[in-house]
Amino acid sequence: MEAIKRTTPASEAEREAIDGLLGPGEDHLGRDAIAGHVVRGRRHLLLPCLHALNDRIGWISPPAIDYLASRLGASPAEIHAVASFYGLFSLSPREPVQRHVCIDLACRAAGGPTEHSVDDGAHPAPCLGLCDRAPAAITIGGHDPEPDPGLAAVDRANDDVLLRRVGSGDPVDLDAYRADGGFSALDRARELGPEGIIAAVEASGLTGRGGAGFPTARKWEAVRTQPVTPHHLICNADESEPGTFKDRTLIENDPYALIESMAIAALAIGCELGRVYLRGEYLRAHRTLSTAIERCRSAGLLGSSAGFDIEIIRGAGAYICGEETAIFNSIEGYRGEPRNKPPFPFESGLFGQPTAVNNVETLMNVPSIISEGRRADRRLFCLSGAVRRPGVIEAPIGITLGSLIERAGGLPRGHARWSCRRLRRSGRP
């Protein structure tokens, strides 16, 4: 049966946005099965194409959906189902550049608006991951989206490991990173080999910092020993929990450490391409990490000559995509909904192949473990709301809530129902 087509075709700007990613082409509806298989093999480009449309036009129209469906060998209903899943996309007309204003907990506590009091022309949004700068807003859309303002506040200490480079200079200065010992851990990892890397990580006691606390070495070993190839590595940078912004802080301030961490993890599990699934609202982090990746490629530290490369997948405003199997569906071009387990990701993850998923903080513990033999006994804590100095704090696991609040300057006047001293004495974690 001949496909039903709308009378209004996609605009030139819409076609250009899509063709800019897929290359020039024709409608593939009605082609033979082999051609259909080829275009469906590019289904993973759906999310980037939707971003291209949304950023350039401001919304995703029915004719644009039809054109994209024809280019990817999917039905318009499939494209609509994916586009409607994500909060950053619009299926109704709106301006190309939008102001998104946070209406979540930390911003409302700092005097921000509610859903019904946002200024005309702005869009109410759930937590933007900018709780340290509450009340917060970001601008999205256009050919060159405006990065979110400023860098995260931190309370630094002399014994910091993860935060030691934060605020110390230009985060994308590759020479400065290498002069500070950067990529020496990767050199050491190559000497150790996959089994040696995993043994060192196991000895450190590193567990997942995303909430589940699963032993990292066990996850890597399970992927490494799978006979099915290729193996995949995903850095989960889609932190969407209100009040959480530590991964954004690390990427914005120390992107090369994340790249080095992923390269070590890839060596351990036998992976040639790593993916960073980055929260769609993190515009500055996206720009910083993209720049760092390109400079590493130019220096031969990433790419075909290095045997490992990294690509960024930009999320689109779906809280559930922080769940590891929902990430797989999102990257593959489907609605970001969780999958049933088993099978588990180490045996059947992204594209049905063995996959390791770790968040940013977990991965960035690895270089100091490999190069210095450190124990993984420190964590990052995000403090926002009723504290004098909102920001990220690095501290030993087991620190009390009272001690963290004291490091954040204590409670503001009028909020001290419980004193920090009493909380510290209580031993409440």
C-alpha positions as CSV (number, residue, x, y, z in Angstrom):
1,M,0.0,0.0,0.0
2,E,1.3,3.4,-0.9
3,A,2.3,5.5,2.2
4,I,-0.1,8.4,3.0
5,K,1.8,11.7,2.8
6,R,0.7,15.1,4.1
7,T,0.0,17.9,1.7
8,T,2.5,20.2,3.4
9,P,6.1,19.1,3.0
10,A,8.9,19.8,5.4
11,S,10.3,23.3,5.1
12,E,13.7,23.9,3.7
13,A,15.1,24.7,7.2
14,E,13.7,21.4,8.6
15,R,15.2,19.4,5.7
16,E,18.5,21.1,6.2
17,A,18.5,20.4,9.9
18,I,18.0,16.6,9.2
19,D,20.2,16.4,6.2
20,G,23.0,18.1,8.1
21,L,23.2,14.9,10.2
22,L,22.1,12.2,7.8
23,G,23.6,13.7,4.6
24,P,21.6,14.5,1.5
25,G,19.2,11.7,0.5
26,E,15.8,10.7,-0.7
27,D,12.7,9.2,0.9
28,H,13.2,5.5,1.5
29,L,9.6,4.4,1.8
30,G,8.8,1.8,-0.7
31,R,12.5,0.7,-1.3
32,D,13.5,-2.9,-1.2
33,A,14.2,-4.8,2.0
34,I,18.0,-4.4,1.8
35,A,17.7,-0.6,1.5
36,G,15.2,-0.5,4.3
37,H,17.6,-2.5,6.5
38,V,20.4,0.0,5.8
39,V,18.3,3.1,6.8
40,R,16.9,1.4,9.9
41,G,20.5,0.7,10.9
42,R,20.7,4.5,11.4
43,R,17.9,4.5,13.9
44,H,20.4,5.6,16.6
45,L,20.6,9.0,14.8
46,L,17.0,9.7,15.7
47,L,17.7,11.6,19.0
48,P,20.4,13.8,17.5
49,C,18.1,14.6,14.5
50,L,15.3,15.6,16.9
51,H,17.7,17.8,18.7
52,A,18.8,19.4,15.4
53,L,15.1,20.2,14.5
54,N,14.2,21.4,18.0
55,D,17.3,23.6,18.3
56,R,17.0,25.2,14.9
57,I,13.2,25.5,14.5
58,G,12.1,25.5,18.1
59,W,9.6,22.6,17.7
60,I,9.1,19.4,15.7
61,S,6.3,19.7,13.2
62,P,4.3,16.9,11.6
63,P,5.9,17.5,8.1
64,A,9.3,17.3,9.7
65,I,8.4,14.0,11.4
66,D,7.3,12.7,8.0
67,Y,10.5,13.6,6.4
68,L,12.6,12.2,9.2
69,A,10.6,9.0,9.2
70,S,11.3,8.6,5.5
71,R,15.0,9.2,5.9
72,L,15.3,6.7,8.8
73,G,12.9,4.0,7.4
74,A,10.6,4.3,10.3
75,S,6.9,5.2,10.5
76,P,5.8,8.8,11.5
77,A,4.0,7.2,14.5
78,E,7.3,5.8,15.7
79,I,9.0,9.2,15.4
80,H,6.1,11.0,17.1
81,A,6.2,8.5,20.0
82,V,9.9,9.2,20.6
83,A,9.7,13.0,20.2
84,S,6.7,13.2,22.6
85,F,8.6,11.3,25.3
86,Y,11.1,14.0,26.0
87,G,10.5,17.2,28.0
88,L,12.9,19.4,26.0
89,F,11.1,18.8,22.7
90,S,7.9,20.5,21.6
91,L,5.3,19.1,19.1
92,S,3.5,22.4,19.0
93,P,4.7,25.8,17.6
94,R,7.1,27.8,19.8
95,E,9.9,30.2,19.3
96,P,13.3,28.9,18.2
97,V,15.1,30.1,21.4
98,Q,13.4,29.4,24.7
99,R,14.0,30.4,28.3
100,H,13.5,27.5,30.7
101,V,13.0,28.5,34.3
102,C,13.5,26.0,37.2
103,I,10.5,25.5,39.4
104,D,11.9,22.7,41.6
105,L,12.8,22.5,45.2
106,A,16.1,24.4,45.5
107,C,15.1,27.2,43.2
108,R,11.7,27.7,44.9
109,A,13.5,27.7,48.3
110,A,15.7,30.5,46.9
111,G,12.7,32.6,45.9
112,G,12.2,31.2,42.4
113,P,8.8,31.0,40.7
114,T,6.2,28.3,40.9
115,E,4.7,26.7,37.8
116,H,2.0,29.3,37.6
117,S,4.1,32.3,38.3
118,V,6.7,31.9,35.6
119,D,7.1,35.1,33.4
120,D,5.2,35.1,30.1
121,G,7.4,33.8,27.3
122,A,9.4,31.5,29.7
123,H,8.9,27.8,30.1
124,P,8.6,26.2,33.6
125,A,11.1,23.3,34.0
126,P,11.9,20.7,36.5
127,C,15.3,20.7,38.3
128,L,18.0,22.0,35.9
129,G,20.9,20.7,37.9
130,L,21.9,24.2,38.8
131,C,20.9,24.1,42.4
132,D,24.1,25.7,43.6
133,R,23.1,28.8,41.7
134,A,19.4,28.9,42.6
135,P,17.1,30.3,41.3
136,A,18.2,29.2,37.9
137,A,17.3,29.4,34.3
138,I,18.8,28.3,31.0
139,T,18.4,29.3,27.3
140,I,17.9,26.5,24.8
141,G,17.6,26.7,21.0
142,G,19.3,28.3,18.1
143,H,22.4,27.3,16.1
144,D,24.6,28.0,19.1
145,P,22.7,27.5,22.4
146,E,23.8,29.7,25.2
147,P,25.7,27.7,27.9
148,D,24.3,27.8,31.4
149,P,26.0,30.5,33.4
150,G,29.2,30.2,35.5
151,L,30.9,27.2,37.1
152,A,29.7,25.3,40.1
153,A,30.7,26.4,43.6
154,V,32.8,24.0,45.6
155,D,34.2,23.8,49.1
156,R,37.8,22.6,48.4
157,A,40.2,21.0,50.8
158,N,43.9,20.2,50.5
159,D,43.2,16.4,50.5
160,D,40.6,16.5,47.7
161,V,41.1,13.9,44.9
162,L,38.1,14.4,42.6
163,L,37.9,18.1,43.0
164,R,41.5,19.0,43.2
165,R,41.6,20.7,39.7
166,V,38.3,22.5,40.1
167,G,38.8,26.2,39.6
168,S,42.5,25.8,39.1
169,G,42.7,27.0,35.5
170,D,41.4,26.6,32.0
171,P,39.6,23.2,32.1
172,V,40.3,22.6,28.4
173,D,44.0,23.3,28.5
174,L,45.4,19.9,27.5
175,D,49.0,20.9,28.1
176,A,48.2,22.0,31.6
177,Y,46.4,18.7,32.3
178,R,49.3,16.7,31.1
179,A,51.8,18.8,33.1
180,D,49.8,18.0,36.2
181,G,50.2,14.2,35.6
182,G,47.3,13.8,33.3
183,F,47.2,10.6,31.2
184,S,50.0,9.0,33.3
185,A,47.3,6.7,34.8
186,L,46.4,5.6,31.3
187,D,50.1,4.8,30.6
188,R,50.2,2.8,33.8
189,A,46.9,1.0,32.9
190,R,48.4,-0.1,29.6
191,E,51.3,-1.7,31.6
192,L,48.9,-3.5,33.9
193,G,46.6,-4.8,31.1
194,P,42.8,-5.5,31.6
195,E,43.2,-8.1,34.4
196,G,45.6,-5.8,36.3
197,I,43.3,-2.8,36.0
198,I,40.4,-4.8,37.3
199,A,42.4,-6.2,40.1
200,A,43.5,-2.7,41.2
201,V,39.9,-1.4,41.0
202,E,38.7,-4.4,43.1
203,A,41.4,-3.8,45.7
204,S,40.3,-0.1,46.0
205,G,36.8,-1.1,47.0
206,L,35.3,1.2,44.3
207,T,31.5,0.8,44.1
208,G,29.0,2.6,41.9
209,R,28.4,6.2,42.9
210,G,25.1,6.4,41.1
211,G,23.1,4.9,44.0
212,A,23.2,1.1,43.5
213,G,26.7,0.7,45.0
214,F,27.5,-2.3,42.8
215,P,31.2,-3.3,42.8
216,T,32.8,-1.7,39.8
217,A,35.4,-4.4,39.3
218,R,32.8,-7.1,39.1
219,K,30.9,-5.2,36.5
220,W,34.0,-4.7,34.3
221,E,35.1,-8.3,34.7
222,A,31.6,-9.5,33.7
223,V,31.8,-7.5,30.5
224,R,35.4,-8.3,29.7
225,T,34.8,-12.0,29.7
226,Q,31.8,-12.0,27.4
227,P,32.6,-13.7,24.1
228,V,30.1,-11.5,22.2
229,T,31.7,-8.4,20.6
230,P,31.8,-5.4,20.4
231,H,31.8,-4.4,24.1
232,H,30.3,-1.0,25.0
233,L,31.1,1.6,27.6
234,I,28.5,4.2,28.6
235,C,29.2,7.1,31.0
236,N,25.9,8.0,32.6
237,A,26.0,11.8,32.9
238,D,22.2,12.2,33.0
239,E,21.9,13.1,36.7
240,S,18.4,14.5,37.1
241,E,17.7,14.0,40.8
242,P,16.7,17.4,42.3
243,G,19.6,18.8,44.3
244,T,22.3,16.8,42.4
245,F,24.9,18.5,40.3
246,K,28.2,16.8,41.1
247,D,28.7,15.2,37.7
248,R,28.1,18.5,36.0
249,T,30.8,20.1,38.2
250,L,33.3,17.4,37.3
251,I,32.7,17.7,33.6
252,E,32.8,21.4,33.5
253,N,36.0,21.7,35.5
254,D,38.0,18.5,34.7
255,P,36.9,17.0,31.4
256,Y,40.2,15.4,30.6
257,A,40.1,13.4,33.8
258,L,36.8,11.9,32.6
259,I,38.3,11.2,29.2
260,E,41.3,9.4,30.8
261,S,39.0,7.5,33.1
262,M,36.9,6.2,30.2
263,A,40.0,5.3,28.3
264,I,41.1,3.1,31.2
265,A,37.7,1.6,31.7
266,A,37.6,0.8,27.9
267,L,41.0,-0.9,28.1
268,A,39.7,-3.0,31.0
269,I,36.6,-4.3,29.3
270,G,37.8,-4.4,25.7
271,C,35.9,-1.4,24.2
272,E,36.8,0.8,21.2
273,L,34.0,3.4,21.5
274,G,32.7,5.0,24.6
275,R,29.6,7.1,24.9
276,V,28.8,9.9,27.3
277,Y,25.0,10.2,27.8
278,L,24.9,13.8,28.9
279,R,21.9,15.5,30.4
280,G,20.3,17.8,27.7
281,E,20.2,20.8,30.0
282,Y,23.9,20.7,30.6
283,L,24.9,23.1,27.8
284,R,28.2,24.3,29.3
285,A,29.3,20.8,30.2
286,H,28.5,19.7,26.6
287,R,30.6,22.5,25.1
288,T,33.5,21.9,27.5
289,L,33.6,18.1,27.0
290,S,33.2,18.4,23.2
291,T,36.2,20.8,23.1
292,A,38.3,18.5,25.2
293,I,37.4,15.4,23.1
294,E,38.4,17.3,19.9
295,R,41.7,18.4,21.4
296,C,42.5,14.8,22.5
297,R,41.8,13.6,19.0
298,S,44.1,16.2,17.5
299,A,46.8,15.1,20.0
300,G,46.3,11.4,19.1
301,L,44.9,10.5,22.5
302,L,41.5,9.6,21.0
303,G,40.5,8.3,17.6
304,S,41.6,5.5,15.4
305,S,45.3,5.9,16.2
306,A,44.6,5.6,19.9
307,G,42.3,2.6,19.5
308,F,39.5,4.3,21.5
309,D,37.1,7.2,20.8
310,I,34.3,8.9,22.7
311,E,31.1,10.4,21.4
312,I,28.5,12.5,23.3
313,I,24.8,11.6,23.3
314,R,22.7,14.5,24.4
315,G,19.7,13.6,26.5
316,A,16.4,15.5,26.1
317,G,14.8,16.0,29.4
318,A,13.6,12.6,30.6
319,Y,14.3,11.8,34.3
320,I,13.9,8.0,33.7
321,C,16.9,8.0,31.3
322,G,19.2,8.0,34.4
323,E,18.3,4.3,34.6
324,E,20.9,2.3,32.8
325,T,18.6,0.2,30.5
326,A,16.5,3.3,29.7
327,I,19.7,4.8,28.4
328,F,20.1,1.9,25.9
329,N,16.7,2.5,24.4
330,S,17.3,6.3,24.2
331,I,20.6,5.9,22.4
332,E,19.1,3.3,20.0
333,G,16.4,5.8,19.0
334,Y,13.5,4.5,21.0
335,R,11.5,5.8,23.9
336,G,13.7,5.9,27.0
337,E,11.9,3.3,28.9
338,P,13.6,0.7,31.2
339,R,14.0,-2.9,30.1
340,N,13.2,-6.0,32.1
341,K,16.2,-7.8,33.7
342,P,17.5,-10.4,33.0
343,P,19.2,-10.2,30.6
344,F,21.6,-7.9,32.4
345,P,23.6,-5.2,30.7
346,F,26.9,-7.1,31.0
347,E,25.5,-9.8,28.7
348,S,22.9,-7.9,26.6
349,G,23.0,-4.1,26.8
350,L,23.3,-1.5,24.1
351,F,22.4,-2.9,20.7
352,G,22.0,-6.3,22.5
353,Q,25.8,-6.5,23.2
354,P,27.8,-6.5,26.5
355,T,27.8,-3.1,28.1
356,A,29.3,-1.4,31.2
357,V,27.5,1.6,32.5
358,N,29.1,3.9,35.1
359,N,28.4,7.4,36.2
360,V,30.9,10.3,36.1
361,E,31.9,10.2,39.7
362,T,32.5,6.4,39.7
363,L,34.8,6.6,36.6
364,M,36.8,9.6,37.8
365,N,37.9,7.7,40.9
366,V,39.8,5.3,38.6
367,P,43.0,7.4,37.6
368,S,44.1,7.9,41.2
369,I,43.4,4.2,41.9
370,I,45.6,3.1,39.0
371,S,48.4,5.6,39.5
372,E,48.5,6.0,43.3
373,G,46.8,2.9,44.6
374,R,44.3,4.9,46.4
375,R,41.3,3.5,48.3
376,A,37.9,4.6,47.0
377,D,36.8,5.9,50.3
378,R,35.7,9.4,49.4
379,R,32.5,10.8,47.9
380,L,31.0,14.0,46.5
381,F,28.1,15.6,48.3
382,C,25.9,18.3,46.8
383,L,24.5,20.9,49.3
384,S,21.9,23.4,48.2
385,G,18.8,25.1,49.7
386,A,19.1,26.2,53.3
387,V,22.9,26.5,53.6
388,R,25.1,29.6,53.4
389,R,27.4,28.3,50.7
390,P,25.7,25.9,48.3
391,G,28.0,23.7,46.3
392,V,29.9,20.4,46.0
393,I,31.9,19.0,48.9
394,E,34.4,16.1,48.7
395,A,34.6,14.2,52.0
396,P,35.3,10.7,53.4
397,I,32.4,8.2,53.3
398,G,30.7,8.3,56.7
399,I,30.9,12.0,57.3
400,T,27.9,13.3,59.3
401,L,25.3,15.6,58.0
402,G,26.2,18.2,60.6
403,S,29.8,18.3,59.5
404,L,28.8,18.7,55.9
405,I,26.5,21.6,56.8
406,E,29.3,23.3,58.7
407,R,31.6,23.0,55.7
408,A,28.8,24.7,53.7
409,G,28.8,27.6,56.1
410,G,26.0,26.4,58.3
411,L,22.3,27.2,58.1
412,P,21.1,30.7,57.2
413,R,19.6,32.8,59.9
414,G,16.1,31.7,60.6
415,H,16.7,28.1,59.6
416,A,18.7,26.8,62.6
417,R,16.1,24.7,64.2
418,W,18.8,22.0,64.7
419,S,22.3,23.4,65.2
420,C,25.1,21.8,63.2
421,R,26.9,21.0,66.4
422,R,23.9,18.9,67.6
423,L,23.6,17.1,64.3
424,R,27.3,16.3,64.4
425,R,27.1,14.9,68.0
426,S,24.1,12.8,67.0
427,G,26.2,10.9,64.5
428,R,23.4,11.1,62.0
429,P,24.9,10.3,58.5
